[in-house]
Amino acid sequence: MNTDKRTIGVTNDNERVLSDLVASGHFGSELEAAKFAMAVAVRRQTQIGSAEGVGTKWNVGTVDPDGSLKSVIEALYPAAPEPYRLIEYLINEGLKQMASADGLPPDVAGVLFDPAKG
């Protein structure tokens, strides 16, 4: 029986970060920003986990219509039994890692070009 997630969500705190990323003009949609945040978490070698306190944001079919994202996560995290649950966690961890305590929008360029932030 498959117990993996069918929907992907973000926490209330991460909703603000997601909105800030889109408002900054670097992303055309919240889903694009969420996938970028997931990539940040992967690049920073975030370990397997599960997000708590998330609401429903997207259907898995919207996030990963062709299953390629699931395949990448399965290759990078072979011990993860539920890849979509991990994708949700990585999105939330990436957003949390990019959040700015000073209230400014997340520094996308800094994440991309500063090795210390990557």
C-alpha positions in Angstrom: 0.0 0.0 0.0 1.3 3.4 -1.0 1.4 5.8 2.0 3.3 8.6 0.3 1.9 12.1 0.0 -0.7 13.0 -2.6 -0.5 16.7 -1.8 2.4 19.0 -1.1 2.1 21.9 1.4 4.1 24.5 3.2 4.0 25.9 6.8 2.4 29.2 7.6 5.8 30.8 8.1 7.1 29.5 4.8 4.0 30.9 3.0 5.4 34.3 3.7 8.8 33.4 2.3 7.2 31.9 -0.7 5.2 35.0 -1.3 8.3 37.2 -0.9 10.2 35.1 -3.4 7.5 35.6 -6.0 7.1 39.3 -5.2 10.8 39.8 -5.7 10.3 39.1 -9.4 12.7 36.1 -9.6 10.0 33.5 -10.0 6.9 33.4 -12.1 5.0 31.3 -9.6 5.0 30.0 -6.1 5.7 26.5 -7.5 8.8 27.6 -9.3 10.0 29.3 -6.1 9.2 26.2 -4.1 11.2 24.0 -6.4 14.1 26.4 -6.2 13.9 26.2 -2.4 13.9 22.4 -2.6 17.1 22.6 -4.7 18.7 24.9 -2.1 17.9 22.3 0.6 19.4 19.5 -1.5 22.5 21.5 -2.3 23.0 22.1 1.4 22.7 18.4 2.0 19.6 18.5 4.1 18.9 15.1 5.6 15.7 13.1 5.3 12.8 14.4 7.4 9.1 15.1 7.4 7.5 18.5 7.5 5.1 19.2 10.3 2.2 21.7 10.3 1.9 22.1 6.6 -1.3 23.0 4.7 -2.3 21.7 1.3 -0.8 23.8 -1.5 -0.4 21.6 -4.6 -1.4 18.2 -5.9 1.6 15.9 -6.5 0.6 15.8 -10.2 1.0 19.5 -10.4 4.4 19.5 -8.7 5.8 16.5 -10.6 3.6 15.8 -13.7 6.0 13.4 -15.3 7.6 11.8 -12.2 11.0 13.1 -13.0 11.3 15.0 -9.7 10.5 11.8 -7.8 13.2 10.0 -9.8 15.8 12.6 -8.9 14.9 12.4 -5.2 14.9 8.6 -5.2 18.4 8.8 -6.7 19.7 11.4 -4.3 18.0 9.9 -1.2 17.7 6.2 -1.8 16.9 5.5 1.9 13.7 7.7 1.7 10.7 5.5 1.6 8.3 8.3 0.6 9.8 10.6 -2.0 6.9 13.1 -2.1 6.9 13.4 1.6 10.6 14.2 1.4 10.0 16.7 -1.5 7.6 18.5 0.8 10.1 18.5 3.6 12.9 19.7 1.4 10.7 22.6 0.0 10.0 23.7 3.6 13.5 23.3 4.8 14.8 25.3 1.8 12.3 28.1 2.4 13.3 28.1 6.0 17.0 28.3 5.1 16.3 31.2 2.7 14.1 33.1 5.2 15.5 36.5 6.3 15.2 37.5 9.9 15.4 41.1 9.0 12.1 41.0 7.0 13.8 41.5 3.6 13.0 39.2 0.7 15.2 36.1 0.5 18.6 36.7 -1.3 18.3 34.6 -4.4 21.5 35.9 -6.0 23.4 35.3 -2.8 22.2 31.7 -2.7 23.2 31.2 -6.3 26.6 32.8 -6.2 28.0 32.7 -2.7 29.5 29.3 -1.9 29.1 29.9 1.8 25.3 30.1 1.3 25.1 27.2 -1.0 
